[in-house]
Amino acid sequence: MDFCPDLLIQLRGAKRVTALTGAGVSQESGLRTFRDPQTGIWSQHKPEDLASPEAFRRDPQLIWDWYAWRREAIKGVRPNPGHYALVKLSEHTPQFTLITQNVDGLHRMAGSTDVIELHGNIRLVRCSECGQIVENWEEVEGTVPRCTVCGGLLRPHVVWFGESLPRAELEAAVEAARTCDVFFSIGTSGIVQPAAALAYAAHNRGAKVVEINAKRTLLTPKADFVLSGKSGEVLPALVNAAWL
Ligand code: OAD
């Protein structure tokens, strides 16, 4: 795989690199994206039916069961070469910030530290009343478990449509986007806000924007470098070309 020499120079000279990842990064681990035609989760379900506070109020059991099924589905899933290449990238960069929209926890499993999880983590649940985060709970078929502190229903610790992103995570992500020299947008359609705005915030502050995606997106015309292909192939090749 050949890379533009200017990109490699920018990468080697960068003091701060920020990367935003989306579902495409986990596709090669066997997880479904959201918006790819036919295979994307939202090509088969309406997001408001399964990923909204209204849906949970309407039918908590249905939503609990759907997330329990998704949690089960990711149990045996392992990080892929794209996740590991981001760990390598962080080792070569003085300051590296990884922001993800993914709730699968695969970046951490690959060894990335201090990951900013903008949309939460599907492996955790929290109380829908008091907000207490819960790591271990008893699963009893046909019931939604309750919080041991206040008795409220437990729900997945993810951001649903119509909900705000966690404030500290969003602030850290905006700061990392506005202060980096190179910003990567990897495996995301760039449709969901406010995550999608991060690349533009970086671009407006003079960062070089690099897009890695299997397809063109809304960001493609604005990106300084467009690397078309699978992140599990492009990222390791890029790290090799830049540093090894
Ligand atoms: P999408 O499904 O919207 O986009 C996935 C992107 O990954 C697309 O642009 C694909 O072309 C690209 N892609 C697929 N396979 C790839 C591969 N192997 N390598 C590189 N790129 C690949 O997923 P997101 O952009 O992550 O929100 O979606 C954003 C948010 O929408 C999600 O976090 C989720 C969803 O509703 C919440 O759950 C809150």
Residues whose N, C-alpha, C, O or C-beta is under 5 A from the ligand:
A	BS01	OAD	G22 A23 G24 Q27 E28 T33 F34 R35 D36 Q101 N102 H119 V159 W160 G187 T188 S189 G190 V192 I212 N213 A214 K215 G229 K230 S231
